[in-house]
Amino acid sequence: MTTEVRSLREFKMPDVGEGLTEAEILSWYVKPGDTVTDGQVVCEVETAKAAVELPIPFNGVVEQLFFPEGATVDVGTVIISVAVAGEAAAPAAVPAPAPAAEVPAAEAEPERREVLVGYGPRTGGSQRRARRTTTTKTVTASKPAPAAPAAPVAPAPAAPAPVAEVPVGERPLAKPPVRKLAKDLGIDLRAVTPTGPDGVITREDVHAHAAAQAAPAAPAVEVTEVAAVEVPVFAPAAGDVRVPIKGVRKATAQAMVASAFTAPHVTEFVQVDVTRTMKFVRRLKESGELGRDVRVSPLLLVAKALLTAIKRHPEINAQWDEAAQEIVIKGQVNLGIAAATPRGLIVPNIKDAGSRTLSGLAVALGELVETARQGKTSPADMQGGTVTITNVGVFGVDTGTPILNPGEAAILAFGAVRELPWVHKGKVVPRQVTTLALSFDHRLVDGELGSKVLADVAALLEYPKRLITWG
């Protein structure tokens, strides 16, 4: 037949760098049969750092999606194949997507590896992932099941291997908003009966499951007996809920454990009269002198005060280099702001924050917070931080002992601002007071340096006019 030559091109999960080896597919924007063009976004994935949209690097027609939404996929694994027209390719290339053979073939290809902006291709580690990817694809491609058991290396466990991977391949299908709703309600999606097309769980399914849990007849027999006889108030409506540790939460947990057991933490506290700072914030809001659309908050003044203190004591903006046995004093301050998001705690940072004016810092801070709330923080925005602020005051918390962000020497906790009795000009009067807590790595920041930095931040917040004279 004289027809147009077509071949299959495979798009692999990109290498996101920073030691990350997997990502979860949040949503597909295309389906088999759709036409795609070079640079078109085909899916959104979540790594341990952030949610990222992936563009396809060639033109063609979508042939197959290898993983459903909600699946966790290893870096380097083929996630989509596209039929490309006009390329001189051998006919044998068409059946290449067969699950048992595609991973070794893809591993051997020297062609272009897709990477996210800002990261280079990853080297090494392919042999471990090749074996695991093959097992996953054996489960995902349910049609050619008879050929799948031949892929595992070990002959004895060939039959049980697919069973072990089934939970990954059969992860409940649901859109990101539905997953968030289930998380907020404390519901395990694996227990919800889907009614949507192709087994997708809808918002109505989650609400119906929640209502069934709350109904009096819903608890199991043993729970009903306990509720009737012993502890009716505290009897749970359902069993334990297990939440997979993955993505941002998994990365945060690993980083905090590494930080807590690597850097010797010291935390110092100080109470500050911030009445003048709060008045200054109100004046900036009312006057609009920083810009009409610029959001002004006490956190902005805290950030400016910390940056000014670091300018006076640059040794605290440092990093411990274990390999070289050196203390590296950083040339610029990349100010991290801890942000609670639906995907967990992340710490994006403002690059070279120390060189920004108050207005420029306000704009950057507003953009950082808004991007984090939308879940669109890029991996690059969370790299290279040198010092961090965590605003626990927004939760009504007075203070805490913050754990250092790995690789940084200091973190400042900004507590709630409360009206308290305070000695002011020889009289006890109500004043706006907050508590600051500074944790630092005692390997490179001694008590004197940490105390000076914290005292400077307190002094600047007590008399914000000093931000001009000291800066």
TIBADREN-29283 format. One line per 4 residues: their letters; for each residue x, y, z of N, C-alpha, C. Coordinates in steps of 0.2 Angstrom, whole numbers, m for minus. Example, Ala and Ser with C-alpha at 12.3 -4.5 7.8 and 13.67 -1.06 7.14 Angstrom:
// residues 2
as> 66 m28 39 62 m22 39 66 m16 39 | 64 m11 35 68 m5 36 64 0 39 $
This chain:
// residues 471
mtte> 4 m6 0 0 0 0 4 6 0 | 2 11 m4 6 17 m4 3 22 1 | 5 22 7 2 26 12 8 30 16 | 6 35 19 11 39 23 15 35 28 $
vrsl> 21 36 28 25 32 33 24 35 40 | 23 31 45 21 33 52 25 29 56 | 28 32 62 32 28 67 29 31 73 | 31 27 79 29 29 85 35 32 89 $
refk> 33 38 92 38 41 96 36 41 103 | 41 39 108 39 38 115 41 44 119 | 37 47 124 39 52 128 39 49 135 | 45 50 138 46 48 145 45 53 150 $
mpdv> 44 50 156 44 55 162 50 58 163 | 50 65 162 56 69 162 60 68 169 | 67 69 168 71 69 174 71 76 177 | 68 76 183 67 83 187 73 85 191 $
gegl> 78 81 192 84 82 195 83 82 203 | 88 85 206 88 86 214 87 79 217 | 89 73 214 88 67 217 81 64 217 | 76 67 213 70 65 213 69 59 208 $
teae> 66 54 209 66 48 205 59 46 202 | 54 50 204 47 48 202 42 54 203 | 36 53 199 31 59 199 25 55 199 | 19 59 201 13 56 201 9 60 195 $
ilsw> 5 56 191 2 60 186 m5 62 189 | m6 69 189 m12 72 192 m17 72 187 | m16 74 180 m21 74 175 m18 74 168 | m22 70 164 m20 70 157 m25 76 153 $
yvkp> m21 79 149 m25 84 145 m26 82 138 | m24 76 136 m26 73 130 m28 65 130 | m30 62 125 m32 55 125 m30 52 118 | m30 46 118 m29 42 112 m33 45 106 $
gdtv> m30 47 100 m33 49 94 m32 57 94 | m30 60 99 m30 67 99 m23 69 95 | m24 75 92 m18 77 88 m14 82 93 | m7 81 93 m3 85 97 2 89 93 $
tdgq> 4 95 96 10 98 92 16 99 97 | 21 101 94 28 102 98 27 107 103 | 28 106 109 27 111 115 20 111 118 | 15 107 116 9 107 119 9 103 125 $
vvce> 6 106 130 6 103 137 1 97 136 | 3 91 138 m1 85 138 m3 82 145 | 0 84 150 m2 81 157 1 86 162 | m1 85 168 2 88 174 4 83 179 $
veta> 10 84 181 12 79 186 15 82 193 | 15 78 198 17 81 204 23 77 207 | 29 81 208 35 78 211 35 80 218 | 40 78 221 41 79 228 42 87 229 $
kaav> 43 90 224 45 98 224 38 102 222 | 35 100 217 30 104 215 26 101 209 | 20 104 207 16 102 202 19 105 195 | 20 101 190 23 103 184 19 101 178 $
elpi> 18 105 173 15 103 167 20 101 162 | 19 96 159 24 93 154 22 94 147 | 26 97 143 24 98 136 27 92 131 | 24 91 126 26 85 122 31 88 117 $
pfng> 37 85 115 42 88 111 42 86 104 | 36 84 101 35 83 94 28 83 92 | 27 83 85 20 83 83 18 76 81 | 11 75 81 8 68 79 1 67 82 $
vveq> m1 61 82 m7 58 85 m6 54 91 | m9 55 97 m8 51 103 m10 44 101 | m6 39 102 m7 32 101 m9 29 108 | m6 30 113 m7 27 119 m5 31 125 $
lffp> m9 31 131 m7 33 137 m6 27 142 | 0 27 144 2 20 148 0 20 155 | m1 26 158 m3 26 165 m9 30 166 | m14 28 171 m20 32 172 m18 38 177 $
egat> m22 43 177 m22 48 182 m21 45 189 | m17 48 193 m16 45 200 m10 40 201 | m7 38 195 m2 33 195 5 37 197 | 9 33 201 16 36 202 21 32 197 $
vdvg> 24 36 193 29 34 188 36 35 189 | 40 31 188 48 32 189 50 37 183 | 55 41 185 58 45 180 61 40 174 | 60 42 168 63 38 162 58 33 160 $
tvii> 53 32 163 48 28 160 43 31 155 | 42 27 150 37 30 144 30 31 147 | 28 37 146 21 38 149 16 39 143 | 18 41 137 14 42 131 17 40 125 $
svav> 14 37 120 17 36 113 13 40 108 | 16 43 103 13 47 98 15 44 91 | 10 44 87 11 42 80 13 48 76 | 20 48 74 22 53 70 22 52 63 $
agea> 20 57 59 19 56 51 25 58 48 | 27 55 42 32 58 38 39 56 40 | 40 52 45 47 50 47 49 43 44 | 54 42 41 56 36 38 59 31 44 $
aapa> 54 27 46 55 22 51 54 15 49 | 57 11 51 56 4 50 49 2 52 | 46 m3 49 39 m5 51 39 m8 58 | 45 m11 59 46 m15 66 45 m10 72 $
avpa> 46 m3 70 46 1 76 39 2 78 | 34 0 74 27 1 77 25 m3 83 | 26 m9 83 25 m13 89 29 m12 95 | 33 m7 95 38 m6 100 35 m5 107 $
papa> 29 m2 107 26 m1 114 24 m7 118 | 25 m13 115 24 m19 119 27 m19 126 | 23 m20 131 25 m18 138 32 m22 140 | 32 m28 138 38 m32 140 45 m30 137 $
aevp> 44 m26 131 51 m25 128 53 m18 128 | 48 m13 129 49 m6 128 54 m3 133 | 54 m5 139 59 m2 144 66 m3 142 | 68 m10 141 75 m10 139 77 m7 133 $
aaea> 72 m6 128 74 m3 122 75 5 123 | 70 7 127 71 15 129 77 16 133 | 79 12 137 85 13 141 91 13 136 | 91 9 131 97 9 126 97 14 121 $
eper> 92 18 120 92 23 115 96 29 117 | 100 31 113 105 37 114 101 43 112 | 95 43 110 92 49 108 90 54 113 | 88 60 111 86 65 116 82 63 122 $
revl> 84 65 128 80 63 134 77 70 136 | 70 69 137 67 75 139 68 77 146 | 70 83 148 71 86 154 67 92 155 | 66 94 162 62 100 163 67 106 163 $
vgyg> 64 112 162 68 118 161 73 118 168 | 79 119 167 83 121 173 87 115 175 | 86 109 172 89 103 174 92 99 168 | 98 96 170 101 92 165 99 84 165 $
prtg> 101 81 160 99 73 160 103 70 166 | 99 65 169 102 61 174 106 56 172 | 112 54 175 116 49 173 116 43 179 | 116 37 176 117 32 181 110 30 183 $
gsqr> 109 24 187 103 22 190 98 19 186 | 100 18 180 95 16 175 93 8 176 | 98 4 179 96 m3 179 91 m4 184 | 91 0 190 86 m2 195 79 0 193 $
rarr> 79 6 189 72 8 187 70 3 181 | 74 1 177 72 m3 172 68 m9 174 | 70 m13 179 67 m18 182 60 m17 185 | 60 m11 189 54 m9 192 49 m7 187 $
tttt> 51 m3 182 46 0 177 43 m6 173 | 47 m11 172 44 m17 168 39 m20 172 | 40 m21 178 34 m24 182 28 m20 182 | 29 m13 183 23 m9 183 19 m9 176 $
ktvt> 23 m9 171 19 m9 164 16 m16 163 | 19 m21 166 15 m28 165 8 m27 168 | 8 m24 174 1 m23 177 m3 m18 173 | 0 m13 171 m4 m7 168 m8 m10 161 $
askp> m4 m13 157 m6 m16 151 m10 m23 153 | m16 m22 154 m20 m28 157 m22 m33 151 | m22 m30 145 m24 m34 139 m19 m40 138 | m12 m38 137 m8 m44 135 m5 m47 142 $
apaa> m10 m49 146 m8 m52 153 m4 m59 152 | m5 m63 147 m1 m69 147 6 m68 145 | 8 m63 142 15 m61 140 18 m58 146 | 15 m55 151 18 m51 156 22 m55 161 $
paap> 20 m61 163 24 m64 168 31 m66 166 | 32 m66 159 39 m68 156 44 m62 158 | 42 m56 159 46 m50 160 50 m51 167 | 48 m53 172 52 m53 179 58 m58 178 $
vapa> 63 m56 181 69 m60 181 68 m66 185 | 66 m66 191 65 m71 195 60 m76 193 | 62 m83 192 57 m87 189 51 m89 194 | 53 m90 200 48 m93 205 43 m88 207 $
paap> 44 m81 208 39 m77 210 36 m73 204 | 36 m76 198 33 m73 192 26 m72 193 | 22 m77 196 15 m75 196 13 m70 202 | 16 m70 208 15 m65 213 17 m58 211 $
apva> 22 m57 206 24 m51 205 19 m46 203 | 15 m48 198 9 m43 196 5 m41 202 | 4 m46 206 m1 m45 212 2 m40 216 | 8 m40 217 11 m35 222 11 m28 219 $
evpv> 10 m27 212 10 m21 209 3 m18 208 | m2 m22 209 m9 m20 207 m11 m14 211 | m9 m13 217 m12 m7 221 m9 m1 217 | m3 m1 214 m1 5 210 m5 6 204 $
gerp> m6 1 200 m9 1 194 m17 3 195 | m19 0 200 m27 1 201 m28 7 206 | m24 12 207 m25 17 211 m32 21 209 | m36 23 214 m42 26 212 m41 32 208 $
lakp> m46 32 203 m45 38 198 m50 43 201 | m47 49 201 m50 55 203 m47 61 201 | m50 67 200 m47 73 198 m44 76 204 | m39 81 203 m36 84 209 m40 87 214 $
pvrk> m46 91 212 m50 94 217 m54 89 221 | m55 83 218 m59 78 221 m54 74 226 | m48 74 225 m43 71 229 m42 76 235 | m42 82 234 m42 87 240 m48 87 244 $
lakd> m54 86 241 m60 85 245 m60 79 249 | m57 74 247 m57 68 251 m52 68 256 | m46 72 255 m41 73 260 m44 77 266 | m48 82 264 m50 87 269 m56 83 273 $
lgid> m59 79 270 m64 75 274 m62 69 278 | m55 68 276 m52 62 280 m55 55 277 | m56 55 270 m58 49 267 m53 46 263 | m52 39 263 m48 35 259 m52 34 252 $
lrav> m49 36 247 m52 36 240 m53 28 238 | m49 24 241 m49 17 240 m56 14 242 | m59 17 247 m65 15 250 m71 17 247 | m70 22 242 m76 25 239 m78 22 233 $
tptg> m84 21 232 m87 17 226 m88 22 220 | m84 22 214 m85 26 209 m91 26 205 | m94 31 203 m99 31 198 m98 35 192 | m92 38 191 m91 42 185 m89 37 179 $
pdgv> m88 40 173 m86 36 167 m79 33 168 | m78 27 166 m72 23 167 m69 23 174 | m74 22 179 m72 21 185 m69 27 189 | m71 33 187 m68 39 190 m72 41 196 $
itre> m69 43 201 m73 45 207 m75 52 207 | m81 54 208 m83 61 207 m84 64 214 | m85 70 214 m87 74 221 m93 71 224 | m98 69 220 m104 66 223 m102 60 226 $
dvha> m98 56 223 m96 49 227 m93 50 233 | m88 56 234 m85 57 240 m90 59 245 | m95 64 243 m100 66 248 m104 61 250 | m106 56 246 m110 51 247 m107 46 252 $
haaa> m101 45 251 m97 40 256 m96 44 263 | m95 50 263 m95 54 269 m101 53 273 | m107 54 269 m114 54 272 m115 47 275 | m113 42 271 m114 35 274 m110 33 280 $
qaap> m104 36 281 m100 36 287 m103 39 293 | m106 45 291 m109 48 297 m116 45 299 | m119 41 295 m126 38 296 m125 33 302 | m130 33 307 m130 29 312 m129 21 311 $
aapa> m132 19 305 m132 12 303 m125 10 300 | m121 15 298 m115 13 295 m109 10 299 | m108 11 305 m103 7 308 m104 0 308 | m98 m3 309 m98 m11 309 m101 m13 316 $
vevt> m102 m20 316 m106 m22 322 m102 m21 328 | m95 m22 328 m91 m22 334 m91 m14 337 | m91 m10 332 m91 m3 334 m98 m1 337 | m103 m3 334 m110 m2 337 m110 m4 344 $
evaa> m108 m10 345 m108 m13 352 m104 m8 357 | m98 m6 355 m95 m1 359 m98 5 360 | m101 8 355 m104 14 355 m110 14 360 | m114 8 360 m120 7 364 m119 6 371 $
vevp> m113 3 373 m112 1 380 m107 5 383 | m101 7 380 m95 10 383 m94 17 382 | m92 19 376 m90 26 374 m94 29 368 | m100 30 369 m104 33 364 m101 39 361 $
vfap> m98 43 365 m96 50 362 m90 49 358 | m85 45 359 m79 45 356 m78 39 351 | m84 35 350 m83 30 345 m83 32 338 | m78 30 334 m77 32 328 m82 30 323 $
aagd> m83 34 318 m88 32 313 m85 27 308 | m79 26 307 m76 22 303 m69 20 305 | m66 15 302 m59 13 304 m54 18 303 | m47 16 304 m42 20 302 m41 22 295 $
vrvp> m39 28 294 m38 30 287 m30 31 286 | m28 27 281 m21 27 279 m19 32 273 | m15 37 274 m13 41 269 m6 40 266 | m6 38 260 1 37 257 6 43 258 $
ikgv> 12 41 260 17 46 261 21 47 254 | 20 52 251 23 53 244 23 61 243 | 26 62 237 26 69 235 29 74 239 | 26 80 240 29 85 244 30 83 252 $
rkat> 25 79 254 25 77 261 31 72 262 | 32 68 258 37 63 258 44 67 258 | 45 71 254 51 75 253 52 79 259 | 47 82 262 47 86 268 49 82 274 $
aqam> 46 76 275 48 72 280 55 70 280 | 58 68 274 65 66 274 70 72 275 | 68 78 272 72 83 273 72 85 281 | 67 85 284 67 87 291 70 82 296 $
vasa> 70 76 294 74 71 298 81 72 297 | 83 73 291 90 74 289 93 80 292 | 89 86 292 91 92 296 92 91 303 | 86 88 306 86 88 314 92 83 316 $
ftap> 94 78 312 100 74 315 106 75 311 | 107 81 308 113 83 305 116 89 308 | 112 94 308 114 101 311 112 101 318 | 116 103 323 115 104 330 111 111 330 $
hvte> 104 110 332 100 116 332 100 120 339 | 100 126 339 100 130 344 94 135 343 | 89 137 348 84 141 346 84 147 352 | 83 153 350 83 158 355 76 162 353 $
fvqv> 74 165 359 67 168 358 68 176 361 | 63 180 358 63 187 361 56 189 360 | 53 193 365 47 196 364 48 203 362 | 44 206 357 45 212 354 38 216 354 $
dvtr> 39 223 356 34 228 355 33 230 348 | 28 228 344 28 229 337 22 234 336 | 21 238 341 15 243 340 17 248 334 | 23 250 334 25 255 328 25 251 322 $
tmkf> 27 245 321 27 242 315 20 241 312 | 15 239 317 8 238 315 5 244 312 | 7 250 315 5 257 313 8 258 306 | 14 256 305 17 257 299 14 253 293 $
vrrl> 12 247 295 9 243 290 2 246 288 | m2 248 293 m8 251 291 m7 258 287 | m2 262 288 0 268 284 1 266 277 | 5 261 276 7 259 269 1 256 266 $
kesg> m3 253 269 m9 250 266 m14 256 264 | m15 261 268 m19 266 267 m17 271 261 | m10 272 262 m7 277 257 m6 274 250 | m5 267 250 m4 264 243 3 266 240 $
elgr> 8 269 244 14 271 242 18 265 239 | 17 259 241 21 254 238 18 251 231 | 12 254 230 8 252 224 1 250 225 | m3 251 221 m10 250 222 m12 242 223 $
dvrv> m9 238 219 m10 231 219 m5 227 224 | m1 231 227 4 227 231 1 225 238 | 2 219 240 m1 217 247 4 219 252 | 2 222 257 6 224 263 4 220 269 $
spll> 9 217 272 7 213 278 13 214 283 | 12 212 290 17 212 294 23 208 292 | 22 202 289 27 198 286 32 202 282 | 29 206 278 34 210 274 39 214 278 $
lvak> 37 217 284 42 221 288 46 216 291 | 44 210 293 48 205 297 54 203 292 | 52 202 285 57 200 280 62 205 279 | 59 211 279 64 217 278 69 218 284 $
allt> 66 217 290 70 217 296 76 212 296 | 74 206 294 79 200 294 84 201 289 | 82 204 283 87 205 277 92 211 280 | 89 216 283 94 221 286 98 218 291 $
aikr> 96 214 295 100 211 300 106 207 297 | 104 203 292 109 199 288 114 203 285 | 112 209 282 117 214 279 122 216 284 | 120 217 291 124 219 296 129 213 299 $
hpei> 126 207 298 130 201 300 129 196 295 | 133 196 289 133 192 284 135 185 285 | 138 184 291 141 177 292 135 172 294 | 129 175 295 124 170 297 121 167 290 $
naqw> 122 171 285 119 169 278 124 164 275 | 125 158 278 131 153 276 128 146 276 | 133 142 273 131 135 272 137 131 275 | 136 125 277 141 120 280 143 116 274 $
deaa> 149 116 272 151 111 267 155 106 270 | 152 100 271 155 94 274 161 91 271 | 160 91 264 165 88 260 172 92 260 | 171 98 259 177 102 259 179 105 266 $
qeiv> 175 103 271 176 106 278 177 113 278 | 172 117 275 173 124 275 166 127 276 | 166 133 279 160 137 279 159 142 273 | 154 141 270 153 145 264 148 151 265 $
ikgq> 151 157 265 146 163 266 144 165 260 | 137 165 259 134 166 253 134 173 251 | 135 174 244 135 181 242 129 185 241 | 123 181 241 117 184 241 112 180 245 $
vnlg> 107 184 247 102 181 252 96 178 247 | 95 172 247 89 169 244 84 168 250 | 79 172 251 75 172 257 69 167 256 | 69 161 259 63 156 259 57 158 263 $
iaaa> 51 157 261 45 158 265 42 152 265 | 41 149 271 37 142 272 30 144 271 | 27 139 266 20 140 264 17 134 265 | 11 134 268 7 128 269 2 128 263 $
tprg> 2 122 259 m2 121 253 m6 115 253 | m11 114 249 m14 107 249 m10 101 248 | m4 102 245 0 97 244 6 96 250 | 5 100 255 10 100 260 14 106 261 $
livp> 19 106 265 23 112 267 29 112 262 | 29 118 258 35 120 254 38 126 256 | 44 127 253 48 133 255 51 136 249 | 47 140 245 50 143 239 54 149 242 $
nikd> 58 152 238 62 157 240 63 163 235 | 64 169 238 65 175 234 72 176 232 | 74 175 226 81 176 224 84 183 225 | 90 183 228 93 189 229 88 195 233 $
agsr> 85 192 238 80 196 241 83 202 245 | 90 202 247 93 207 250 94 213 246 | 94 213 239 95 218 235 89 222 233 | 83 220 235 77 222 233 75 228 238 $
tlsg> 71 233 235 68 238 239 62 235 243 | 59 239 247 53 237 251 48 236 246 | 47 240 241 42 239 236 43 233 232 | 49 232 230 51 226 226 50 219 230 $
lava> 52 220 236 51 214 241 44 212 242 | 39 217 242 32 216 243 29 213 237 | 31 215 231 29 212 225 31 205 225 | 37 203 226 40 197 225 37 192 231 $
lgel> 36 195 237 32 191 242 25 189 240 | 22 194 237 15 193 235 14 187 230 | 19 188 225 19 183 219 21 176 222 | 25 176 226 28 169 229 22 166 233 $
veta> 18 169 237 13 166 241 7 164 236 | 5 168 231 0 167 227 1 161 223 | 8 160 220 10 155 216 9 148 220 | 12 149 227 12 143 231 5 140 232 $
rqgk> 0 145 234 m7 143 235 m10 140 229 | m8 142 223 m11 139 217 m8 132 215 | m3 130 219 1 124 218 5 124 212 | 7 130 210 11 131 203 18 133 205 $
tspa> 21 132 211 28 134 212 32 129 208 | 37 132 205 42 127 201 47 125 205 | 51 119 203 56 117 207 62 122 208 | 63 126 203 68 131 203 67 136 208 $
dmqg> 61 137 210 59 142 215 61 139 222 | 62 133 223 63 130 229 70 128 230 | 74 130 226 81 128 226 86 134 228 | 91 133 231 96 138 233 94 143 238 $
gtvt> 89 141 243 88 145 248 93 146 253 | 94 151 257 100 152 261 97 154 268 | 91 157 269 88 158 276 81 158 275 | 77 156 280 70 155 279 66 159 285 $
itnv> 60 161 283 55 164 288 49 159 288 | 47 157 294 40 153 295 35 157 299 | 30 159 296 25 163 299 20 159 303 | 21 157 309 17 153 313 11 157 316 $
gvfg> 12 164 316 7 168 319 0 168 315 | 0 166 309 m6 166 305 m11 161 308 | m8 156 311 m12 151 314 m14 152 322 | m12 158 324 m13 160 331 m8 157 336 $
vdtg> m3 155 333 3 152 337 8 157 340 | 9 157 346 14 162 348 21 161 346 | 24 155 346 30 154 344 31 147 343 | 38 145 342 39 138 341 47 137 340 $
tpil> 49 131 339 56 130 338 57 127 331 | 57 131 326 57 129 319 64 125 318 | 63 120 313 68 116 311 71 119 305 | 78 119 304 81 122 298 79 119 292 $
npge> 79 123 287 78 120 280 85 117 278 | 85 111 276 92 108 275 96 112 270 | 103 113 273 108 117 269 108 124 271 | 103 126 275 103 133 278 105 134 285 $
aail> 108 140 287 111 141 293 106 144 298 | 100 147 296 95 150 301 88 150 298 | 83 150 303 76 150 301 73 154 307 | 69 159 305 66 164 309 58 162 310 $
afga> 55 161 316 48 160 317 45 167 319 | 40 169 316 36 175 317 30 173 320 | 29 174 327 23 172 330 17 177 330 | 11 175 333 5 179 332 6 186 336 $
vrel> 3 191 333 4 198 336 m2 199 341 | m1 200 347 m7 200 352 m6 207 356 | m12 209 358 m12 215 363 m11 213 370 | m5 215 373 m3 213 380 m1 219 384 $
pwvh> m2 218 390 1 223 395 8 224 394 | 11 230 393 18 231 392 20 238 395 | 26 238 398 29 244 401 31 248 395 | 28 254 394 30 259 389 30 266 392 $
kgkv> 36 269 392 37 275 394 36 276 402 | 37 270 405 36 270 413 29 268 415 | 25 267 410 18 265 412 16 258 409 | 12 254 412 9 248 410 3 250 405 $
vprq> 4 249 399 m1 250 394 m2 244 389 | m8 244 386 m8 239 381 m4 240 375 | 0 235 372 4 236 366 3 230 362 | 5 231 356 5 225 351 11 221 352 $
vttl> 11 215 354 17 211 355 18 205 351 | 23 203 349 24 197 346 31 193 349 | 31 187 347 37 183 349 41 180 343 | 47 182 343 51 179 338 56 173 340 $
alsf> 57 168 336 61 163 338 66 162 332 | 72 162 334 78 160 329 81 154 330 | 81 149 325 84 143 326 90 143 321 | 96 141 323 102 141 319 107 135 320 $
dhrl> 111 134 315 115 128 315 121 130 319 | 122 127 325 127 129 330 134 127 327 | 135 123 322 142 122 319 145 128 316 | 141 133 313 143 139 310 141 145 313 $
vdge> 136 145 317 133 151 320 133 150 328 | 138 154 331 138 153 338 133 158 341 | 133 157 348 127 161 352 128 168 351 | 134 171 350 134 178 350 132 180 343 $
lgsk> 133 177 338 131 179 331 123 178 331 | 121 173 333 113 172 333 110 177 337 | 112 178 343 109 183 347 109 190 344 | 115 192 341 115 199 338 110 199 332 $
vlad> 109 194 328 105 194 322 97 195 325 | 96 191 330 89 191 333 88 198 336 | 93 200 340 92 207 343 91 213 338 | 94 212 332 93 217 327 86 217 324 $
vaal> 84 211 323 77 210 320 72 213 325 | 73 212 331 68 214 336 68 222 336 | 75 225 336 75 232 337 72 235 331 | 73 232 325 70 235 319 63 235 319 $
leyp> 60 230 321 52 229 322 49 234 327 | 53 235 332 51 240 338 51 247 335 | 56 248 331 57 255 328 58 254 321 | 53 254 317 53 252 310 57 258 306 $
krli> 57 264 308 61 269 305 68 267 304 | 71 263 308 78 261 308 79 257 301 | 74 254 298 74 251 292 77 255 287 | 76 262 287 79 266 283 86 268 284 $
twg> 87 270 291 94 272 293 99 266 293 | 97 260 295 101 254 295 102 251 289 | 97 252 284 98 248 278 102 252 273 $
